Amino acid sequence: MFGPRKERREGTPRELVPTGSLKSLQTTISRSGPAATVSYTLIGAIVLLGGIGYALDEWRGTSPWFLFGGLVLGLIVGFYELAKTIWRK
């Protein structure tokens, strides 16, 4: 109906993913670790320090000054960690 069927050789298992591709994927993932760490640090610093600033504003009734200060401090800390990672020797 669809043409002759090709016979599969017995005894030679077929690889689903070539071994070279897995090594390449593993290398790429291990090299991207520092970039992932920096991105989580940047986001975490902004959220954490912004949240502390918000809580201080609610407690002191000084909205939005502590929130603004916390967000700016979070950006500074996050970009400092980014710079440390980029210029690491």
PDB file of N, CA, C and O in Angstrom:
ATOM      1  N   MET A   1       0.819  -1.194   0.000  1.00  0.00           N
ATOM      2  CA  MET A   1       0.000   0.000   0.000  1.00  0.00           C
ATOM      3  C   MET A   1       0.863   1.259   0.000  1.00  0.00           C
ATOM      4  O   MET A   1       0.642   2.157  -0.812  1.00  0.00           O
ATOM      5  N   PHE A   2       1.862   1.338   0.916  1.00  0.00           N
ATOM      6  CA  PHE A   2       2.737   2.497   0.986  1.00  0.00           C
ATOM      7  C   PHE A   2       4.125   2.200   0.453  1.00  0.00           C
ATOM      8  O   PHE A   2       5.010   3.043   0.602  1.00  0.00           O
ATOM      9  N   GLY A   3       4.356   1.101  -0.132  1.00  0.00           N
ATOM     10  CA  GLY A   3       5.667   0.742  -0.643  1.00  0.00           C
ATOM     11  C   GLY A   3       6.274  -0.363   0.199  1.00  0.00           C
ATOM     12  O   GLY A   3       5.686  -0.790   1.192  1.00  0.00           O
ATOM     13  N   PRO A   4       7.439  -0.821  -0.194  1.00  0.00           N
ATOM     14  CA  PRO A   4       8.067  -1.924   0.542  1.00  0.00           C
ATOM     15  C   PRO A   4       8.524  -1.466   1.925  1.00  0.00           C
ATOM     16  O   PRO A   4       8.952  -0.331   2.132  1.00  0.00           O
ATOM     17  N   ARG A   5       8.414  -2.379   2.830  1.00  0.00           N
ATOM     18  CA  ARG A   5       8.793  -2.089   4.222  1.00  0.00           C
ATOM     19  C   ARG A   5      10.272  -2.386   4.402  1.00  0.00           C
ATOM     20  O   ARG A   5      10.751  -3.441   3.986  1.00  0.00           O
ATOM     21  N   LYS A   6      11.003  -1.456   5.024  1.00  0.00           N
ATOM     22  CA  LYS A   6      12.427  -1.670   5.256  1.00  0.00           C
ATOM     23  C   LYS A   6      12.598  -2.540   6.491  1.00  0.00           C
ATOM     24  O   LYS A   6      11.928  -2.357   7.507  1.00  0.00           O
ATOM     25  N   GLU A   7      13.496  -3.474   6.375  1.00  0.00           N
ATOM     26  CA  GLU A   7      13.782  -4.368   7.490  1.00  0.00           C
ATOM     27  C   GLU A   7      14.729  -3.686   8.465  1.00  0.00           C
ATOM     28  O   GLU A   7      15.687  -3.030   8.056  1.00  0.00           O
ATOM     29  N   ARG A   8      14.459  -3.840   9.741  1.00  0.00           N
ATOM     30  CA  ARG A   8      15.324  -3.289  10.780  1.00  0.00           C
ATOM     31  C   ARG A   8      16.353  -4.335  11.159  1.00  0.00           C
ATOM     32  O   ARG A   8      16.029  -5.508  11.343  1.00  0.00           O
ATOM     33  N   ARG A   9      17.599  -3.894  11.273  1.00  0.00           N
ATOM     34  CA  ARG A   9      18.651  -4.824  11.657  1.00  0.00           C
ATOM     35  C   ARG A   9      18.516  -5.185  13.121  1.00  0.00           C
ATOM     36  O   ARG A   9      18.345  -4.309  13.969  1.00  0.00           O
ATOM     37  N   GLU A  10      18.590  -6.434  13.413  1.00  0.00           N
ATOM     38  CA  GLU A  10      18.493  -6.898  14.796  1.00  0.00           C
ATOM     39  C   GLU A  10      19.851  -6.772  15.481  1.00  0.00           C
ATOM     40  O   GLU A  10      20.893  -6.882  14.834  1.00  0.00           O
ATOM     41  N   GLY A  11      19.834  -6.544  16.778  1.00  0.00           N
ATOM     42  CA  GLY A  11      21.056  -6.526  17.557  1.00  0.00           C
ATOM     43  C   GLY A  11      21.722  -5.168  17.672  1.00  0.00           C
ATOM     44  O   GLY A  11      22.652  -5.025  18.465  1.00  0.00           O
ATOM     45  N   THR A  12      21.297  -4.173  16.928  1.00  0.00           N
ATOM     46  CA  THR A  12      21.877  -2.837  17.044  1.00  0.00           C
ATOM     47  C   THR A  12      20.791  -1.875  17.514  1.00  0.00           C
ATOM     48  O   THR A  12      19.979  -1.413  16.712  1.00  0.00           O
ATOM     49  N   PRO A  13      20.773  -1.573  18.803  1.00  0.00           N
ATOM     50  CA  PRO A  13      19.739  -0.663  19.288  1.00  0.00           C
ATOM     51  C   PRO A  13      19.956   0.750  18.742  1.00  0.00           C
ATOM     52  O   PRO A  13      21.086   1.208  18.571  1.00  0.00           O
ATOM     53  N   ARG A  14      18.865   1.403  18.483  1.00  0.00           N
ATOM     54  CA  ARG A  14      18.904   2.748  17.934  1.00  0.00           C
ATOM     55  C   ARG A  14      18.925   3.752  19.077  1.00  0.00           C
ATOM     56  O   ARG A  14      18.175   3.595  20.041  1.00  0.00           O
ATOM     57  N   GLU A  15      19.768   4.786  18.996  1.00  0.00           N
ATOM     58  CA  GLU A  15      19.816   5.836  20.011  1.00  0.00           C
ATOM     59  C   GLU A  15      18.675   6.810  19.762  1.00  0.00           C
ATOM     60  O   GLU A  15      18.445   7.235  18.629  1.00  0.00           O
ATOM     61  N   LEU A  16      17.961   7.162  20.825  1.00  0.00           N
ATOM     62  CA  LEU A  16      16.892   8.143  20.680  1.00  0.00           C
ATOM     63  C   LEU A  16      17.466   9.539  20.501  1.00  0.00           C
ATOM     64  O   LEU A  16      16.996  10.308  19.663  1.00  0.00           O
ATOM     65  N   VAL A  17      18.493   9.866  21.301  1.00  0.00           N
ATOM     66  CA  VAL A  17      19.161  11.155  21.205  1.00  0.00           C
ATOM     67  C   VAL A  17      20.649  10.871  21.062  1.00  0.00           C
ATOM     68  O   VAL A  17      21.208  10.117  21.859  1.00  0.00           O
ATOM     69  N   PRO A  18      21.294  11.451  20.074  1.00  0.00           N
ATOM     70  CA  PRO A  18      22.727  11.205  19.915  1.00  0.00           C
ATOM     71  C   PRO A  18      23.513  11.659  21.149  1.00  0.00           C
ATOM     72  O   PRO A  18      23.163  12.659  21.777  1.00  0.00           O
ATOM     73  N   THR A  19      24.555  10.938  21.489  1.00  0.00           N
ATOM     74  CA  THR A  19      25.353  11.226  22.672  1.00  0.00           C
ATOM     75  C   THR A  19      25.988  12.607  22.594  1.00  0.00           C
ATOM     76  O   THR A  19      26.086  13.291  23.612  1.00  0.00           O
ATOM     77  N   GLY A  20      26.417  13.028  21.426  1.00  0.00           N
ATOM     78  CA  GLY A  20      27.018  14.356  21.257  1.00  0.00           C
ATOM     79  C   GLY A  20      26.047  15.464  21.612  1.00  0.00           C
ATOM     80  O   GLY A  20      26.449  16.487  22.167  1.00  0.00           O
ATOM     81  N   SER A  21      24.772  15.276  21.300  1.00  0.00           N
ATOM     82  CA  SER A  21      23.768  16.280  21.626  1.00  0.00           C
ATOM     83  C   SER A  21      23.573  16.404  23.129  1.00  0.00           C
ATOM     84  O   SER A  21      23.392  17.507  23.645  1.00  0.00           O
ATOM     85  N   LEU A  22      23.609  15.282  23.828  1.00  0.00           N
ATOM     86  CA  LEU A  22      23.452  15.328  25.282  1.00  0.00           C
ATOM     87  C   LEU A  22      24.631  16.027  25.945  1.00  0.00           C
ATOM     88  O   LEU A  22      24.442  16.793  26.889  1.00  0.00           O
ATOM     89  N   LYS A  23      25.839  15.775  25.465  1.00  0.00           N
ATOM     90  CA  LYS A  23      27.026  16.454  26.003  1.00  0.00           C
ATOM     91  C   LYS A  23      26.928  17.952  25.763  1.00  0.00           C
ATOM     92  O   LYS A  23      27.254  18.750  26.641  1.00  0.00           O
ATOM     93  N   SER A  24      26.484  18.328  24.588  1.00  0.00           N
ATOM     94  CA  SER A  24      26.339  19.741  24.255  1.00  0.00           C
ATOM     95  C   SER A  24      25.295  20.414  25.152  1.00  0.00           C
ATOM     96  O   SER A  24      25.500  21.530  25.629  1.00  0.00           O
ATOM     97  N   LEU A  25      24.187  19.729  25.370  1.00  0.00           N
ATOM     98  CA  LEU A  25      23.144  20.260  26.245  1.00  0.00           C
ATOM     99  C   LEU A  25      23.658  20.409  27.672  1.00  0.00           C
ATOM    100  O   LEU A  25      23.402  21.421  28.324  1.00  0.00           O
ATOM    101  N   GLN A  26      24.381  19.407  28.156  1.00  0.00           N
ATOM    102  CA  GLN A  26      24.924  19.454  29.507  1.00  0.00           C
ATOM    103  C   GLN A  26      25.915  20.613  29.654  1.00  0.00           C
ATOM    104  O   GLN A  26      25.906  21.306  30.672  1.00  0.00           O
ATOM    105  N   THR A  27      26.759  20.826  28.661  1.00  0.00           N
ATOM    106  CA  THR A  27      27.715  21.927  28.695  1.00  0.00           C
ATOM    107  C   THR A  27      26.998  23.269  28.708  1.00  0.00           C
ATOM    108  O   THR A  27      27.368  24.167  29.465  1.00  0.00           O
ATOM    109  N   THR A  28      25.987  23.405  27.885  1.00  0.00           N
ATOM    110  CA  THR A  28      25.237  24.659  27.821  1.00  0.00           C
ATOM    111  C   THR A  28      24.549  24.955  29.146  1.00  0.00           C
ATOM    112  O   THR A  28      24.572  26.093  29.616  1.00  0.00           O
ATOM    113  N   ILE A  29      23.944  23.954  29.744  1.00  0.00           N
ATOM    114  CA  ILE A  29      23.249  24.157  31.016  1.00  0.00           C
ATOM    115  C   ILE A  29      24.236  24.514  32.128  1.00  0.00           C
ATOM    116  O   ILE A  29      23.958  25.396  32.941  1.00  0.00           O
ATOM    117  N   SER A  30      25.384  23.839  32.169  1.00  0.00           N
ATOM    118  CA  SER A  30      26.346  24.131  33.226  1.00  0.00           C
ATOM    119  C   SER A  30      26.968  25.512  33.049  1.00  0.00           C
ATOM    120  O   SER A  30      27.310  26.157  34.040  1.00  0.00           O
ATOM    121  N   ARG A  31      27.121  25.977  31.820  1.00  0.00           N
ATOM    122  CA  ARG A  31      27.665  27.311  31.592  1.00  0.00           C
ATOM    123  C   ARG A  31      26.646  28.404  31.859  1.00  0.00           C
ATOM    124  O   ARG A  31      27.035  29.550  32.087  1.00  0.00           O
ATOM    125  N   SER A  32      25.352  28.092  31.839  1.00  0.00           N
ATOM    126  CA  SER A  32      24.327  29.109  32.076  1.00  0.00           C
ATOM    127  C   SER A  32      23.985  29.254  33.557  1.00  0.00           C
ATOM    128  O   SER A  32      23.161  30.097  33.914  1.00  0.00           O
ATOM    129  N   GLY A  33      24.592  28.461  34.415  1.00  0.00           N
ATOM    130  CA  GLY A  33      24.316  28.530  35.852  1.00  0.00           C
ATOM    131  C   GLY A  33      24.530  29.899  36.458  1.00  0.00           C
ATOM    132  O   GLY A  33      23.641  30.391  37.154  1.00  0.00           O
ATOM    133  N   PRO A  34      25.678  30.547  36.228  1.00  0.00           N
ATOM    134  CA  PRO A  34      25.880  31.879  36.808  1.00  0.00           C
ATOM    135  C   PRO A  34      24.852  32.905  36.334  1.00  0.00           C
ATOM    136  O   PRO A  34      24.437  33.760  37.117  1.00  0.00           O
ATOM    137  N   ALA A  35      24.439  32.838  35.086  1.00  0.00           N
ATOM    138  CA  ALA A  35      23.440  33.785  34.582  1.00  0.00           C
ATOM    139  C   ALA A  35      22.100  33.584  35.287  1.00  0.00           C
ATOM    140  O   ALA A  35      21.420  34.558  35.613  1.00  0.00           O
ATOM    141  N   ALA A  36      21.722  32.349  35.521  1.00  0.00           N
ATOM    142  CA  ALA A  36      20.477  32.075  36.231  1.00  0.00           C
ATOM    143  C   ALA A  36      20.567  32.567  37.677  1.00  0.00           C
ATOM    144  O   ALA A  36      19.611  33.139  38.202  1.00  0.00           O
ATOM    145  N   THR A  37      21.706  32.345  38.314  1.00  0.00           N
ATOM    146  CA  THR A  37      21.895  32.789  39.693  1.00  0.00           C
ATOM    147  C   THR A  37      21.782  34.300  39.794  1.00  0.00           C
ATOM    148  O   THR A  37      21.134  34.813  40.706  1.00  0.00           O
ATOM    149  N   VAL A  38      22.403  35.014  38.873  1.00  0.00           N
ATOM    150  CA  VAL A  38      22.354  36.474  38.902  1.00  0.00           C
ATOM    151  C   VAL A  38      20.939  36.978  38.678  1.00  0.00           C
ATOM    152  O   VAL A  38      20.511  37.928  39.334  1.00  0.00           O
ATOM    153  N   SER A  39      20.212  36.360  37.769  1.00  0.00           N
ATOM    154  CA  SER A  39      18.845  36.826  37.509  1.00  0.00           C
ATOM    155  C   SER A  39      17.953  36.617  38.731  1.00  0.00           C
ATOM    156  O   SER A  39      17.140  37.480  39.061  1.00  0.00           O
ATOM    157  N   TYR A  40      18.101  35.476  39.404  1.00  0.00           N
ATOM    158  CA  TYR A  40      17.311  35.245  40.614  1.00  0.00           C
ATOM    159  C   TYR A  40      17.723  36.194  41.732  1.00  0.00           C
ATOM    160  O   TYR A  40      16.877  36.644  42.504  1.00  0.00           O
ATOM    161  N   THR A  41      19.007  36.500  41.825  1.00  0.00           N
ATOM    162  CA  THR A  41      19.478  37.436  42.851  1.00  0.00           C
ATOM    163  C   THR A  41      18.929  38.828  42.596  1.00  0.00           C
ATOM    164  O   THR A  41      18.497  39.503  43.530  1.00  0.00           O
ATOM    165  N   LEU A  42      18.941  39.263  41.352  1.00  0.00           N
ATOM    166  CA  LEU A  42      18.426  40.586  41.009  1.00  0.00           C
ATOM    167  C   LEU A  42      16.940  40.694  41.336  1.00  0.00           C
ATOM    168  O   LEU A  42      16.512  41.652  41.979  1.00  0.00           O
ATOM    169  N   ILE A  43      16.172  39.735  40.904  1.00  0.00           N
ATOM    170  CA  ILE A  43      14.729  39.758  41.160  1.00  0.00           C
ATOM    171  C   ILE A  43      14.451  39.625  42.653  1.00  0.00           C
ATOM    172  O   ILE A  43      13.596  40.328  43.192  1.00  0.00           O
ATOM    173  N   GLY A  44      15.170  38.723  43.324  1.00  0.00           N
ATOM    174  CA  GLY A  44      14.958  38.521  44.754  1.00  0.00           C
ATOM    175  C   GLY A  44      15.292  39.753  45.570  1.00  0.00           C
ATOM    176  O   GLY A  44      14.568  40.087  46.507  1.00  0.00           O
ATOM    177  N   ALA A  45      16.380  40.438  45.231  1.00  0.00           N
ATOM    178  CA  ALA A  45      16.764  41.647  45.969  1.00  0.00           C
ATOM    179  C   ALA A  45      15.716  42.737  45.802  1.00  0.00           C
ATOM    180  O   ALA A  45      15.367  43.412  46.770  1.00  0.00           O
ATOM    181  N   ILE A  46      15.217  42.914  44.602  1.00  0.00           N
ATOM    182  CA  ILE A  46      14.201  43.946  44.365  1.00  0.00           C
ATOM    183  C   ILE A  46      12.920  43.620  45.127  1.00  0.00           C
ATOM    184  O   ILE A  46      12.345  44.488  45.784  1.00  0.00           O
ATOM    185  N   VAL A  47      12.476  42.369  45.038  1.00  0.00           N
ATOM    186  CA  VAL A  47      11.225  41.981  45.708  1.00  0.00           C
ATOM    187  C   VAL A  47      11.379  42.040  47.225  1.00  0.00           C
ATOM    188  O   VAL A  47      10.511  42.577  47.914  1.00  0.00           O
ATOM    189  N   LEU A  48      12.482  41.492  47.754  1.00  0.00           N
ATOM    190  CA  LEU A  48      12.677  41.459  49.199  1.00  0.00           C
ATOM    191  C   LEU A  48      12.816  42.865  49.785  1.00  0.00           C
ATOM    192  O   LEU A  48      12.113  43.215  50.733  1.00  0.00           O
ATOM    193  N   LEU A  49      13.712  43.662  49.226  1.00  0.00           N
ATOM    194  CA  LEU A  49      13.919  45.003  49.783  1.00  0.00           C
ATOM    195  C   LEU A  49      12.739  45.923  49.504  1.00  0.00           C
ATOM    196  O   LEU A  49      12.433  46.800  50.312  1.00  0.00           O
ATOM    197  N   GLY A  50      12.074  45.733  48.372  1.00  0.00           N
ATOM    198  CA  GLY A  50      10.840  46.487  48.111  1.00  0.00           C
ATOM    199  C   GLY A  50       9.745  46.112  49.098  1.00  0.00           C
ATOM    200  O   GLY A  50       8.998  46.975  49.558  1.00  0.00           O
ATOM    201  N   GLY A  51       9.647  44.831  49.423  1.00  0.00           N
ATOM    202  CA  GLY A  51       8.659  44.381  50.418  1.00  0.00           C
ATOM    203  C   GLY A  51       8.954  44.912  51.809  1.00  0.00           C
ATOM    204  O   GLY A  51       8.039  45.288  52.541  1.00  0.00           O
ATOM    205  N   ILE A  52      10.230  44.945  52.175  1.00  0.00           N
ATOM    206  CA  ILE A  52      10.608  45.520  53.479  1.00  0.00           C
ATOM    207  C   ILE A  52      10.274  47.004  53.504  1.00  0.00           C
ATOM    208  O   ILE A  52       9.772  47.514  54.505  1.00  0.00           O
ATOM    209  N   GLY A  53      10.551  47.699  52.401  1.00  0.00           N
ATOM    210  CA  GLY A  53      10.206  49.118  52.318  1.00  0.00           C
ATOM    211  C   GLY A  53       8.711  49.346  52.412  1.00  0.00           C
ATOM    212  O   GLY A  53       8.265  50.289  53.066  1.00  0.00           O
ATOM    213  N   TYR A  54       7.938  48.498  51.770  1.00  0.00           N
ATOM    214  CA  TYR A  54       6.475  48.611  51.848  1.00  0.00           C
ATOM    215  C   TYR A  54       5.980  48.398  53.280  1.00  0.00           C
ATOM    216  O   TYR A  54       5.118  49.129  53.768  1.00  0.00           O
ATOM    217  N   ALA A  55       6.545  47.377  53.946  1.00  0.00           N
ATOM    218  CA  ALA A  55       6.146  47.099  55.333  1.00  0.00           C
ATOM    219  C   ALA A  55       6.505  48.270  56.246  1.00  0.00           C
ATOM    220  O   ALA A  55       5.725  48.627  57.129  1.00  0.00           O
ATOM    221  N   LEU A  56       7.668  48.864  56.041  1.00  0.00           N
ATOM    222  CA  LEU A  56       8.050  50.032  56.846  1.00  0.00           C
ATOM    223  C   LEU A  56       7.124  51.216  56.579  1.00  0.00           C
ATOM    224  O   LEU A  56       6.773  51.951  57.502  1.00  0.00           O
ATOM    225  N   ASP A  57       6.729  51.402  55.328  1.00  0.00           N
ATOM    226  CA  ASP A  57       5.783  52.472  55.001  1.00  0.00           C
ATOM    227  C   ASP A  57       4.439  52.257  55.687  1.00  0.00           C
ATOM    228  O   ASP A  57       3.845  53.202  56.204  1.00  0.00           O
ATOM    229  N   GLU A  58       3.964  51.024  55.691  1.00  0.00           N
ATOM    230  CA  GLU A  58       2.695  50.729  56.355  1.00  0.00           C
ATOM    231  C   GLU A  58       2.797  50.962  57.860  1.00  0.00           C
ATOM    232  O   GLU A  58       1.867  51.476  58.480  1.00  0.00           O
ATOM    233  N   TRP A  59       3.924  50.584  58.434  1.00  0.00           N
ATOM    234  CA  TRP A  59       4.117  50.708  59.876  1.00  0.00           C
ATOM    235  C   TRP A  59       4.293  52.169  60.280  1.00  0.00           C
ATOM    236  O   TRP A  59       3.720  52.611  61.276  1.00  0.00           O
ATOM    237  N   ARG A  60       5.089  52.927  59.508  1.00  0.00           N
ATOM    238  CA  ARG A  60       5.383  54.316  59.860  1.00  0.00           C
ATOM    239  C   ARG A  60       4.399  55.310  59.244  1.00  0.00           C
ATOM    240  O   ARG A  60       4.326  56.458  59.685  1.00  0.00           O
ATOM    241  N   GLY A  61       3.658  54.891  58.252  1.00  0.00           N
ATOM    242  CA  GLY A  61       2.714  55.793  57.591  1.00  0.00           C
ATOM    243  C   GLY A  61       3.409  56.819  56.707  1.00  0.00           C
ATOM    244  O   GLY A  61       2.935  57.949  56.594  1.00  0.00           O
ATOM    245  N   THR A  62       4.504  56.458  56.089  1.00  0.00           N
ATOM    246  CA  THR A  62       5.294  57.393  55.287  1.00  0.00           C
ATOM    247  C   THR A  62       5.257  57.050  53.799  1.00  0.00           C
ATOM    248  O   THR A  62       6.214  57.337  53.081  1.00  0.00           O
ATOM    249  N   SER A  63       4.203  56.458  53.337  1.00  0.00           N
ATOM    250  CA  SER A  63       4.108  55.995  51.954  1.00  0.00           C
ATOM    251  C   SER A  63       4.472  57.103  50.975  1.00  0.00           C
ATOM    252  O   SER A  63       4.036  58.233  51.193  1.00  0.00           O
ATOM    253  N   PRO A  64       5.195  56.879  49.972  1.00  0.00           N
ATOM    254  CA  PRO A  64       5.874  55.727  49.390  1.00  0.00           C
ATOM    255  C   PRO A  64       7.388  55.752  49.586  1.00  0.00           C
ATOM    256  O   PRO A  64       8.098  55.093  48.826  1.00  0.00           O
ATOM    257  N   TRP A  65       7.902  56.466  50.550  1.00  0.00           N
ATOM    258  CA  TRP A  65       9.341  56.729  50.630  1.00  0.00           C
ATOM    259  C   TRP A  65      10.188  55.498  50.951  1.00  0.00           C
ATOM    260  O   TRP A  65      11.211  55.279  50.302  1.00  0.00           O
ATOM    261  N   PHE A  66       9.794  54.702  51.921  1.00  0.00           N
ATOM    262  CA  PHE A  66      10.573  53.496  52.223  1.00  0.00           C
ATOM    263  C   PHE A  66      10.460  52.471  51.093  1.00  0.00           C
ATOM    264  O   PHE A  66      11.418  51.756  50.800  1.00  0.00           O
ATOM    265  N   LEU A  67       9.297  52.404  50.466  1.00  0.00           N
ATOM    266  CA  LEU A  67       9.133  51.514  49.315  1.00  0.00           C
ATOM    267  C   LEU A  67      10.086  51.921  48.199  1.00  0.00           C
ATOM    268  O   LEU A  67      10.782  51.080  47.630  1.00  0.00           O
ATOM    269  N   PHE A  68      10.115  53.197  47.891  1.00  0.00           N
ATOM    270  CA  PHE A  68      11.020  53.696  46.853  1.00  0.00           C
ATOM    271  C   PHE A  68      12.474  53.411  47.226  1.00  0.00           C
ATOM    272  O   PHE A  68      13.249  52.958  46.384  1.00  0.00           O
ATOM    273  N   GLY A  69      12.845  53.667  48.461  1.00  0.00           N
ATOM    274  CA  GLY A  69      14.209  53.399  48.916  1.00  0.00           C
ATOM    275  C   GLY A  69      14.552  51.920  48.841  1.00  0.00           C
ATOM    276  O   GLY A  69      15.659  51.560  48.442  1.00  0.00           O
ATOM    277  N   GLY A  70      13.614  51.061  49.220  1.00  0.00           N
ATOM    278  CA  GLY A  70      13.843  49.623  49.149  1.00  0.00           C
ATOM    279  C   GLY A  70      14.028  49.140  47.720  1.00  0.00           C
ATOM    280  O   GLY A  70      14.891  48.302  47.459  1.00  0.00           O
ATOM    281  N   LEU A  71      13.233  49.654  46.795  1.00  0.00           N
ATOM    282  CA  LEU A  71      13.364  49.268  45.394  1.00  0.00           C
ATOM    283  C   LEU A  71      14.701  49.727  44.813  1.00  0.00           C
ATOM    284  O   LEU A  71      15.355  48.981  44.084  1.00  0.00           O
ATOM    285  N   VAL A  72      15.102  50.949  45.135  1.00  0.00           N
ATOM    286  CA  VAL A  72      16.386  51.452  44.639  1.00  0.00           C
ATOM    287  C   VAL A  72      17.533  50.639  45.237  1.00  0.00           C
ATOM    288  O   VAL A  72      18.466  50.266  44.525  1.00  0.00           O
ATOM    289  N   LEU A  73      17.471  50.364  46.532  1.00  0.00           N
ATOM    290  CA  LEU A  73      18.504  49.559  47.167  1.00  0.00           C
ATOM    291  C   LEU A  73      18.542  48.141  46.571  1.00  0.00           C
ATOM    292  O   LEU A  73      19.619  47.573  46.388  1.00  0.00           O
ATOM    293  N   GLY A  74      17.376  47.581  46.273  1.00  0.00           N
ATOM    294  CA  GLY A  74      17.316  46.269  45.632  1.00  0.00           C
ATOM    295  C   GLY A  74      17.963  46.274  44.260  1.00  0.00           C
ATOM    296  O   GLY A  74      18.661  45.326  43.898  1.00  0.00           O
ATOM    297  N   LEU A  75      17.737  47.339  43.489  1.00  0.00           N
ATOM    298  CA  LEU A  75      18.392  47.458  42.184  1.00  0.00           C
ATOM    299  C   LEU A  75      19.912  47.552  42.333  1.00  0.00           C
ATOM    300  O   LEU A  75      20.657  46.931  41.575  1.00  0.00           O
ATOM    301  N   ILE A  76      20.357  48.326  43.307  1.00  0.00           N
ATOM    302  CA  ILE A  76      21.800  48.482  43.521  1.00  0.00           C
ATOM    303  C   ILE A  76      22.429  47.145  43.896  1.00  0.00           C
ATOM    304  O   ILE A  76      23.457  46.766  43.335  1.00  0.00           O
ATOM    305  N   VAL A  77      21.826  46.433  44.831  1.00  0.00           N
ATOM    306  CA  VAL A  77      22.361  45.143  45.259  1.00  0.00           C
ATOM    307  C   VAL A  77      22.344  44.141  44.095  1.00  0.00           C
ATOM    308  O   VAL A  77      23.318  43.420  43.883  1.00  0.00           O
ATOM    309  N   GLY A  78      21.249  44.099  43.352  1.00  0.00           N
ATOM    310  CA  GLY A  78      21.141  43.169  42.230  1.00  0.00           C
ATOM    311  C   GLY A  78      22.166  43.443  41.147  1.00  0.00           C
ATOM    312  O   GLY A  78      22.788  42.512  40.635  1.00  0.00           O
ATOM    313  N   PHE A  79      22.351  44.712  40.789  1.00  0.00           N
ATOM    314  CA  PHE A  79      23.329  45.041  39.755  1.00  0.00           C
ATOM    315  C   PHE A  79      24.763  44.876  40.260  1.00  0.00           C
ATOM    316  O   PHE A  79      25.665  44.605  39.468  1.00  0.00           O
ATOM    317  N   TYR A  80      24.982  45.033  41.553  1.00  0.00           N
ATOM    318  CA  TYR A  80      26.300  44.759  42.113  1.00  0.00           C
ATOM    319  C   TYR A  80      26.641  43.279  41.948  1.00  0.00           C
ATOM    320  O   TYR A  80      27.757  42.937  41.556  1.00  0.00           O
ATOM    321  N   GLU A  81      25.687  42.406  42.244  1.00  0.00           N
ATOM    322  CA  GLU A  81      25.908  40.969  42.055  1.00  0.00           C
ATOM    323  C   GLU A  81      26.120  40.631  40.581  1.00  0.00           C
ATOM    324  O   GLU A  81      26.932  39.765  40.255  1.00  0.00           O
ATOM    325  N   LEU A  82      25.401  41.302  39.697  1.00  0.00           N
ATOM    326  CA  LEU A  82      25.591  41.104  38.264  1.00  0.00           C
ATOM    327  C   LEU A  82      27.006  41.501  37.851  1.00  0.00           C
ATOM    328  O   LEU A  82      27.661  40.775  37.102  1.00  0.00           O
ATOM    329  N   ALA A  83      27.477  42.641  38.331  1.00  0.00           N
ATOM    330  CA  ALA A  83      28.820  43.104  37.996  1.00  0.00           C
ATOM    331  C   ALA A  83      29.877  42.145  38.534  1.00  0.00           C
ATOM    332  O   ALA A  83      30.868  41.880  37.853  1.00  0.00           O
ATOM    333  N   LYS A  84      29.684  41.620  39.746  1.00  0.00           N
ATOM    334  CA  LYS A  84      30.630  40.655  40.298  1.00  0.00           C
ATOM    335  C   LYS A  84      30.723  39.411  39.423  1.00  0.00           C
ATOM    336  O   LYS A  84      31.811  38.869  39.226  1.00  0.00           O
ATOM    337  N   THR A  85      29.600  38.962  38.904  1.00  0.00           N
ATOM    338  CA  THR A  85      29.590  37.760  38.073  1.00  0.00           C
ATOM    339  C   THR A  85      30.232  38.031  36.710  1.00  0.00           C
ATOM    340  O   THR A  85      30.975  37.194  36.198  1.00  0.00           O
ATOM    341  N   ILE A  86      29.954  39.176  36.133  1.00  0.00           N
ATOM    342  CA  ILE A  86      30.483  39.487  34.800  1.00  0.00           C
ATOM    343  C   ILE A  86      31.994  39.663  34.846  1.00  0.00           C
ATOM    344  O   ILE A  86      32.704  39.153  33.980  1.00  0.00           O
ATOM    345  N   TRP A  87      32.486  40.373  35.841  1.00  0.00           N
ATOM    346  CA  TRP A  87      33.911  40.682  35.887  1.00  0.00           C
ATOM    347  C   TRP A  87      34.720  39.732  36.736  1.00  0.00           C
ATOM    348  O   TRP A  87      35.837  40.059  37.136  1.00  0.00           O
ATOM    349  N   ARG A  88      34.176  38.557  37.019  1.00  0.00           N
ATOM    350  CA  ARG A  88      34.907  37.542  37.783  1.00  0.00           C
ATOM    351  C   ARG A  88      36.064  37.016  36.949  1.00  0.00           C
ATOM    352  O   ARG A  88      35.920  36.771  35.751  1.00  0.00           O
ATOM    353  N   LYS A  89      37.196  36.847  37.585  1.00  0.00           N
ATOM    354  CA  LYS A  89      38.381  36.366  36.850  1.00  0.00           C
ATOM    355  C   LYS A  89      38.529  34.886  36.981  1.00  0.00           C
ATOM    356  O   LYS A  89      39.467  34.309  36.431  1.00  0.00           O
TER     357      LYS A  89
END
